[in-house]
Amino acid sequence: MSVKSDIWIAAYRKRCDLEALPCVVVRKGALDAGSIYVCIRISDDEVWLMGPPAGPLLDDLGDRIFESRFETAVPQGQIDDYLARQAGYDPDIWILEVEDRDGQAFLR
């Protein structure tokens, strides 16, 4: 059983706050089970996009799994296009943006 999306996001934002990583909710989705996408800004024009995996959403310990949507960091415009398509398929998605120059943001 997975933690509701809004609760996971609240905990994730708190963890980012504790590590002084700016984190904002760009798009609010379904409170219970909306898919979560995290944009990790590593520079002014490079962003990693992490999203739910194609398979199981949880690992053996019950933690959410995220996988990269692109092989490298890409420009913001490419991320925006991808997320607009995803929102067209599933209007319940959440989108977060974190600024982390190391590109990890606790997900990689």
C-alpha positions as CSV (number, residue, x, y, z in Angstrom):
1,M,0.0,0.0,0.0
2,S,1.4,3.3,-1.0
3,V,1.3,6.7,0.8
4,K,-1.2,9.1,-0.8
5,S,0.4,11.5,-3.3
6,D,-0.3,14.7,-1.3
7,I,1.3,13.2,1.9
8,W,4.4,12.0,0.0
9,I,4.8,15.4,-1.6
10,A,4.4,17.2,1.8
11,A,7.1,14.9,3.3
12,Y,9.4,15.4,0.2
13,R,9.0,19.2,0.3
14,K,9.9,19.1,4.0
15,R,13.1,17.0,3.3
16,C,14.0,19.5,0.6
17,D,13.5,22.4,3.0
18,L,15.7,20.7,5.6
19,E,18.5,20.4,3.0
20,A,17.9,24.0,1.7
21,L,16.8,22.8,-1.7
22,P,14.0,25.1,-3.1
23,C,11.0,22.9,-4.0
24,V,7.7,24.2,-5.4
25,V,4.5,22.5,-6.6
26,V,4.0,23.5,-10.2
27,R,0.9,21.5,-10.8
28,K,-1.4,20.0,-8.2
29,G,-2.9,16.6,-9.0
30,A,-5.1,14.0,-7.5
31,L,-4.6,13.9,-3.7
32,D,-4.8,10.2,-3.3
33,A,-3.1,8.6,-6.3
34,G,-1.9,11.2,-8.8
35,S,1.3,10.4,-10.6
36,I,4.2,12.5,-9.5
37,Y,6.8,14.1,-11.8
38,V,9.9,15.9,-10.4
39,C,11.8,18.4,-12.4
40,I,15.3,18.7,-11.0
41,R,16.9,22.0,-12.2
42,I,20.6,21.6,-12.3
43,S,21.4,24.8,-14.2
44,D,19.5,27.7,-15.8
45,D,18.8,25.7,-18.9
46,E,19.2,22.0,-17.9
47,V,16.6,19.9,-16.2
48,W,16.4,16.2,-15.2
49,L,12.8,14.9,-15.3
50,M,12.0,12.0,-12.9
51,G,8.7,10.2,-13.1
52,P,6.9,7.0,-12.2
53,P,8.3,3.8,-13.6
54,A,6.5,1.7,-16.2
55,G,6.3,-1.2,-13.8
56,P,5.7,-1.3,-10.0
57,L,5.5,2.1,-8.3
58,L,7.1,0.8,-5.1
59,D,10.3,-1.0,-4.2
60,D,10.6,-3.9,-1.7
61,L,10.6,-1.5,1.2
62,G,7.5,0.3,0.1
63,D,9.3,3.5,-1.1
64,R,8.2,5.2,-4.4
65,I,10.4,4.5,-7.4
66,F,11.3,7.2,-9.8
67,E,13.1,6.9,-13.1
68,S,14.6,9.4,-15.5
69,R,12.4,10.3,-18.5
70,F,15.4,11.3,-20.6
71,E,19.0,10.0,-20.8
72,T,20.5,13.3,-19.9
73,A,19.4,16.7,-18.6
74,V,17.4,18.6,-21.2
75,P,16.2,22.1,-21.9
76,Q,13.1,23.3,-20.0
77,G,11.1,23.5,-23.3
78,Q,11.5,19.8,-23.9
79,I,10.3,19.1,-20.3
80,D,7.3,21.4,-20.7
81,D,6.3,19.6,-24.0
82,Y,6.6,16.2,-22.4
83,L,4.6,17.1,-19.3
84,A,1.9,18.8,-21.4
85,R,1.5,15.4,-23.2
86,Q,1.4,13.5,-20.0
87,A,-1.3,15.9,-18.5
88,G,-3.3,15.3,-21.7
89,Y,-3.3,11.6,-21.0
90,D,-3.7,11.9,-17.2
91,P,-5.0,15.2,-15.8
92,D,-4.4,14.0,-12.2
93,I,-0.5,14.3,-12.4
94,W,1.5,16.3,-9.9
95,I,4.5,18.3,-11.1
96,L,7.2,19.5,-8.7
97,E,10.3,21.5,-9.4
98,V,13.4,21.3,-7.2
99,E,16.7,23.2,-7.6
100,D,19.6,20.9,-7.0
101,R,22.9,21.6,-8.8
102,D,24.0,18.1,-8.0
103,G,21.0,16.7,-9.9
104,Q,20.1,14.2,-7.2
105,A,17.2,15.7,-5.1
106,F,17.0,12.4,-3.2
107,L,15.6,10.5,-6.2
108,R,18.6,9.4,-8.2
